[in-house]
Amino acid sequence: MFFLVALALSASLFLIFRSFQKFRIHTFQAIVFNYWTCVLTALVYLGDFSVLQNITWEHLWVKVPLGLGLLFISTFYLMGYVAQNISVAASSVASKISLIIPVIVNLIFFKHKETFDWLNYTGLILVFLAIFLTSYRSKNVQSASNTHFLKSFMLIVAIFLMSGAIDTSINWVSSVSATDKTSQALFSMLIFAIAGIVGALILAKQVIAKKTKITLPNILAGVILGVFNYFSVIFMMLSLQKEFAGNGAFFFPLFNIAIIVFSTFLAILLFKEKLNTANRLGILVAVLAILAMAHQHL
C-alpha cells in the first residue's frame, strides 16, 4: 500500500509540472513556494520542535545541505522545464535512471563483494541510449532542427547528472552522518530550507526588477507541489522500511521503473502527450537499463 501511494505521489510531481503550462503558472515561483511548504510540512510532521536543537555545525548533515540546496532547486526547475517543453517521459527517464551514478560511485570508492558484470555494463550503455531516444523530437511533435535536438539532449543530460549528484550526496551523508531517523528528517528539511532561501533571494531580485509579480495562483501551485513533494519522500521511506525490509537495492530500481511507466501513461491519458517511435523505444530501453544495472538484486 505504501509503495502504491509513493508511486502515485512521485509520478504526480511530473504531471503537476506539466499542468503549470496549461494554467499559466510561473514555474520558478511555484518551486520556491514548494520548498517552503516542504519545510513547514516537515515541522508539522515531526511534531516535536525541540529536535531543532540537534542542528549544530559540527554535523556533516548540517554542512552538506548548503551546496545541495542550490543543486536541488536547479534540478527541480530543469525537471519542470523539460516536462513542460519536451515531455513528461523525458523528464522522468532522466531523473530516474540517474540511480546508476551512486551505483558507480559506490563501486569505485567503497568495497563491496559484488562487482560489475557484462549485464551491468550493458545497462550503463543503455542509459545513454535511453536519454538520446527520449530527447528525440520528430517533426510531428516539435521542430526537429539540430539546434532544438541538441538543446533537448543537453537539458536531459543535465537532469541526469544533477539528479545523480544529489542521490550520491544523500546516500553518502545518510551512511556516514545522518544515520538515525531524526537526523535524516532534519537533513532533508535543511536541504529544502536552503533551496527555499536561494529561490526566495532570486525571486526577490526578479520582483524588485519588475521581471515578475507574485500571484496567489503561483503560491497555491507551489503549496500543492510542496505537499506532494514532501509526502512522496515520506511514503517512499515507509515503503522501503516496512514493505521491502530496507532493501534499497531491490526497491529503488523497481520504484524508478514504475514511475517512468506510470507517469508516461498518465501524461498520455491526461494531457494527450504524443510520443514518437524513438521516445517509446527510449522508455523501454530505460526500463531495460535499470533492470540490467540492478539484476543482482531482482
C-alpha positions in Angstrom: 0.0 0.0 0.0 2.8 2.4 0.9 4.5 1.6 -2.4 1.4 2.5 -4.4 0.9 5.8 -2.6 4.5 6.7 -3.0 4.3 5.8 -6.7 1.2 7.9 -7.2 2.7 10.9 -5.4 6.1 10.8 -7.2 4.5 10.4 -10.6 2.2 13.3 -9.8 5.1 15.6 -9.5 5.8 15.4 -13.2 2.1 15.8 -14.0 1.8 18.9 -11.8 4.7 20.4 -13.6 3.0 19.6 -16.9 -0.2 21.3 -15.7 1.6 24.5 -14.9 1.8 25.4 -18.6 -1.9 24.8 -19.0 -2.9 27.0 -16.0 -0.1 29.6 -16.8 1.7 29.0 -13.5 5.1 30.7 -13.1 7.3 27.5 -12.6 10.1 29.1 -10.6 7.7 30.9 -8.3 5.8 27.6 -7.6 9.1 25.8 -7.0 10.2 28.4 -4.4 6.9 28.2 -2.5 7.1 24.4 -2.9 10.3 24.3 -0.8 8.9 26.5 2.0 5.8 24.3 2.0 8.1 21.2 2.4 9.9 22.9 5.4 6.6 23.8 7.1 5.1 20.3 6.4 8.3 18.7 7.8 8.0 20.7 11.0 4.3 19.8 11.4 5.1 16.1 10.6 7.9 16.0 13.1 5.6 17.5 15.8 8.4 18.0 18.3 10.1 21.3 17.6 12.7 20.6 20.3 14.6 18.3 17.8 15.7 21.5 16.0 18.3 21.8 18.8 20.1 18.9 17.2 21.1 21.2 14.3 24.7 22.2 15.1 27.6 23.0 12.7 29.7 20.0 13.9 27.4 17.6 11.9 28.2 16.8 8.3 24.5 16.6 7.6 24.2 20.3 8.5 27.1 21.4 6.2 26.2 19.4 3.1 22.8 21.0 2.5 24.4 24.3 1.8 25.5 23.1 -1.5 22.7 20.6 -2.1 20.1 23.2 -1.7 21.3 25.1 -4.8 21.6 21.8 -6.7 18.1 20.8 -5.6 16.3 23.9 -6.8 18.3 24.0 -10.1 17.5 20.3 -10.8 13.8 20.7 -9.9 13.5 23.7 -12.2 15.0 21.8 -15.1 12.7 18.9 -14.5 9.8 21.2 -14.7 11.1 22.9 -17.8 11.7 19.6 -19.6 8.3 18.2 -18.5 6.6 21.3 -20.0 8.6 21.8 -23.1 9.9 18.4 -24.1 7.9 15.6 -22.4 7.0 14.1 -19.1 8.6 10.9 -20.3 12.0 12.6 -20.9 12.0 14.3 -17.6 11.1 11.2 -15.6 13.5 9.0 -17.5 16.4 11.4 -17.0 15.8 11.8 -13.2 15.1 8.1 -12.5 17.9 6.4 -14.5 20.3 8.7 -12.6 20.4 6.0 -10.0 23.3 4.4 -11.9 25.6 7.3 -10.7 25.5 6.5 -7.0 25.9 2.8 -8.0 29.1 3.6 -9.9 30.4 5.8 -7.2 29.8 3.0 -4.6 31.5 0.5 -6.9 34.6 2.7 -7.3 35.1 4.2 -3.8 33.6 1.6 -1.5 34.5 -2.0 -1.1 31.7 -4.4 -2.0 31.6 -8.1 -2.6 29.7 -7.6 -5.8 31.5 -6.4 -9.0 30.2 -5.2 -12.3 29.4 -8.0 -14.8 28.5 -7.7 -18.5 24.9 -7.0 -17.8 25.8 -4.1 -15.6 28.0 -2.6 -18.3 25.2 -3.2 -20.8 22.8 -1.3 -18.6 25.3 1.6 -18.4 25.4 1.8 -22.2 21.6 1.6 -22.4 21.2 4.5 -20.1 22.8 6.9 -22.6 20.8 5.3 -25.4 17.6 5.9 -23.4 18.5 9.6 -22.9 19.2 10.0 -26.6 15.9 8.3 -27.7 13.6 10.1 -25.2 15.1 13.5 -26.1 14.5 13.0 -29.9 11.6 15.1 -31.2 10.1 14.3 -34.6 8.5 16.9 -36.9 5.1 15.6 -35.8 5.8 16.7 -32.2 8.2 19.6 -32.4 10.8 21.1 -34.6 13.4 18.5 -35.4 16.2 21.0 -36.1 19.7 20.1 -34.9 19.7 23.1 -32.6 16.5 22.1 -30.9 17.5 18.4 -30.6 20.9 19.4 -29.1 19.2 21.7 -26.6 16.8 18.9 -25.6 19.6 16.4 -25.3 21.8 18.6 -23.2 18.9 19.5 -20.8 18.1 15.9 -20.2 21.8 15.0 -19.7 22.0 17.9 -17.2 19.0 16.5 -15.2 20.6 13.0 -15.3 23.9 14.3 -13.9 22.5 16.6 -11.4 19.9 14.1 -10.1 22.8 11.6 -9.8 24.9 14.0 -7.9 22.0 14.6 -5.4 21.4 10.9 -4.9 25.1 10.2 -4.4 25.4 13.0 -1.9 22.4 12.0 0.1 23.4 8.3 0.1 26.9 9.3 1.3 25.7 11.6 4.1 23.0 9.1 5.2 25.6 6.4 5.6 28.3 8.4 7.4 26.5 11.1 9.3 22.7 11.2 9.2 22.2 7.7 10.5 19.1 8.0 12.6 15.5 9.0 11.7 15.7 12.4 13.4 18.9 13.5 11.7 17.7 12.2 8.4 14.4 14.2 8.7 16.3 17.3 9.7 18.9 16.7 6.9 16.1 16.7 4.3 14.4 19.7 5.9 17.6 21.7 5.8 18.1 20.9 2.1 14.5 22.2 1.4 15.2 25.3 3.6 18.4 26.2 1.8 16.8 25.6 -1.6 13.9 27.8 -0.4 16.3 30.6 0.7 18.2 30.6 -2.6 15.0 30.6 -4.5 13.5 33.4 -2.4 16.6 35.6 -3.0 16.4 35.1 -6.8 12.7 35.6 -6.8 13.0 38.8 -4.7 15.6 40.1 -7.2 13.2 39.4 -10.1 10.3 41.1 -8.3 12.4 44.2 -7.5 13.5 44.4 -11.1 9.8 44.1 -12.1 10.5 41.0 -14.2 7.8 39.0 -12.4 4.9 39.5 -10.0 4.0 37.1 -7.2 0.4 36.0 -7.6 -2.0 33.8 -5.5 -2.3 31.1 -8.2 1.5 30.7 -8.2 1.6 30.4 -4.4 -1.2 27.8 -4.3 0.5 25.8 -7.1 3.7 25.8 -5.0 1.8 24.7 -1.9 0.2 21.8 -3.8 3.6 20.8 -5.3 5.3 21.0 -1.9 2.8 18.7 -0.2 3.0 16.1 -2.9 6.8 16.5 -2.9 7.3 16.1 0.8 4.9 13.1 1.3 6.3 11.4 -1.8 9.5 11.1 0.2 7.8 10.1 3.4 5.8 7.3 1.8 8.8 6.2 -0.2 10.7 5.8 3.0 7.8 4.0 4.7 7.5 1.6 1.8 11.3 0.9 1.8 11.3 0.2 5.6 8.0 -1.6 6.0 7.4 -3.4 2.7 10.9 -4.0 1.4 12.7 -4.5 4.7 15.2 -1.7 3.9 16.4 -3.5 0.8 17.1 -0.4 -1.3 19.0 -2.3 -4.0 15.7 -4.0 -4.8 13.3 -1.2 -4.0 14.8 1.8 -5.9 15.2 0.1 -9.4 11.6 -1.3 -9.1 10.3 2.1 -7.9 12.0 4.1 -10.6 10.8 1.7 -13.4 7.3 2.1 -12.1 7.5 5.9 -12.0 8.8 6.1 -15.6 6.0 3.8 -16.9 3.2 5.2 -14.7 4.0 8.9 -15.2 4.3 8.4 -19.0 0.9 6.6 -19.1 -0.8 9.3 -17.1 0.8 12.0 -19.3 -0.6 10.3 -22.4 -4.0 9.8 -20.8 -4.5 13.2 -19.2 -2.5 15.5 -21.4 -2.7 13.6 -24.7 1.1 13.8 -24.8 2.5 12.5 -28.1 5.4 10.2 -28.2 7.2 9.2 -31.4 8.6 5.7 -32.0 12.0 6.8 -30.7 10.5 8.1 -27.5 8.5 4.9 -26.8 11.7 2.9 -27.6 13.6 5.1 -25.2 11.2 4.4 -22.3 11.6 0.6 -23.0 15.4 1.0 -23.1 15.3 2.9 -19.8 13.4 0.1 -18.1 15.9 -2.5 -19.5 18.8 -0.3 -18.4 17.6 -0.2 -14.8 16.9 -4.0 -14.8 20.4 -4.7 -16.2 22.0 -2.4 -13.6 20.3 -3.9 -10.7 19.8 -7.5 -11.9 21.8 -9.0 -9.0 19.1 -7.8 -6.6 15.9 -8.5 -8.6 
